[in-house]
Amino acid sequence: FRVASELLAPLRGRILGAILGNHELSYIRKAGALSFYTCEDPKTPGFCERLGCAPFGYSARLDVSIWFGDEKGRRRKSGREPDRIVRFGAHHGAGGAITPGGKLNRALAWGGIWQDCDVVFWAHSHAMTDWIQPRLFKGDGCARDHQYHVGLTGGYNRAYYPSIIPSYAERGAYPPTAIGSPVVRCLSNGRTRVEIST
């Protein structure tokens, strides 16, 4: 966790929170402590303290308030109501699906729990894709559609690399993974766009 927190140090203060995953849970079970995730010893700051972010646990649901700049790109004055509130759901992810449809279906099933989310992030599967799922809701006396976005994160290690010791992906005969994370752009016209950058 020290190496990861050093790599992410330039983003300190801009990261909202950190989600635990299955690997971190195995470390917790072995070490019997949460010290790498959140601070148990004041002399040794945990991952979240190092990055100035909240420990979200294994899943989270949060609202992000957005203020758009004016026509000249200047920030709006503080104290105003936000121009937009985007509701996020995030989960480390689960399951061992290999096919793209299996990975996406698992994320959509969990995302279906949070009917009011605008964007759902799902990791674990290393699939690196996005999906827009229209939903109907009642508004102004008639049914209206609301687009909800699902973003699956990629991996952060190469699946196949030249080595005598095979990777986890190679041992399990998993397909190669895309490297990177989805990016969410909230536009001033009210639209939300999930962009996948590789």
Disulfide bonds with the S-S distance in Angstrom:
none
